[in-house]
Amino acid sequence: MPNVIVVAEQFSRFPAGRVKDDGPFSGQRFREEFLEPVLRNNERAEVVLDGTRGYGSSFLEEAFGGLVRAGFTPERIRESFEITTEDESLVLEISDYIAHALDGTEKNSTRN
């Protein structure tokens, strides 16, 4: 896997919030600056989640579920990213957000 995104080192040890108005280290900003470029450039990346103070559901849902709402298919997202973490529950949570991103509860996400 050529690209490695280490959230704690390259983004923040304190990722939080859904949208940019929620703070400087939101899921929206992470998605737009780190995840979407990988997909737009038809690349693959490993996303290392360890080393942060934790993740809120709104951050993870916006970062990964937001990719589906941005027009990328769940299959393409799964093929493009390898999620690495000691906390396997995060991998399952992210997978669930990707699978259910268009179910309705998170459709009201703001995106500029």
TALIN-V596215 format. One record per pair of residues at least 24 apart in sequence whose C-alpha atoms are under 7 Angstrom apart, sorted by sequence separation. I is the first residue (numbers start at 1). J is the second residue. D is the distance in Angstrom with one decimal. If there is no record, write none. Layout:
I,J,D ; I,J,D
This chain:
74,98,6.0 ; 74,99,6.5 ; 64,94,6.5 ; 68,98,6.6 ; 27,59,4.2 ; 31,63,4.6 ; 65,97,4.9 ; 69,101,6.8 ; 26,59,6.1 ; 27,60,6.2 ; 30,63,6.2 ; 61,94,7.0 ; 64,97,6.7 ; 65,98,4.5 ; 68,101,6.3 ; 69,102,6.9 ; 28,62,5.8 ; 47,81,6.7 ; 60,94,6.5 ; 64,98,6.0 ; 27,62,5.1 ; 28,63,5.7 ; 45,80,6.3 ; 46,81,5.6 ; 47,82,6.1 ; 48,83,6.2 ; 49,84,6.2 ; 50,85,5.4 ; 66,101,7.0 ; 27,63,4.5 ; 44,80,4.4 ; 45,81,5.1 ; 46,82,4.6 ; 47,83,4.9 ; 48,84,4.7 ; 49,85,5.3 ; 50,86,6.8 ; 61,97,5.5 ; 65,101,4.9 ; 43,80,6.7 ; 44,81,5.8 ; 45,82,6.4 ; 46,83,5.9 ; 47,84,5.9 ; 48,85,6.1 ; 13,51,6.6 ; 14,52,5.9 ; 46,84,6.8 ; 13,52,4.1 ; 14,53,5.7 ; 16,55,6.7 ; 5,45,6.9 ; 13,53,5.9 ; 15,55,6.5 ; 16,56,6.2 ; 18,58,5.0 ; 3,44,6.5 ; 4,45,5.5 ; 5,46,6.1 ; 6,47,6.1 ; 7,48,6.2 ; 17,58,5.9 ; 18,59,4.8 ; 39,80,6.9 ; 3,45,4.5 ; 4,46,4.8 ; 5,47,4.8 ; 6,48,4.7 ; 7,49,5.8 ; 17,59,5.2 ; 1,44,6.5 ; 2,45,6.6 ; 3,46,6.2 ; 4,47,6.1 ; 5,48,6.0 ; 6,49,6.6 ; 8,51,5.4 ; 16,59,5.7 ; 1,45,6.0 ; 8,52,5.2 ; 18,62,5.6 ; 1,46,6.5 ; 19,110,6.9
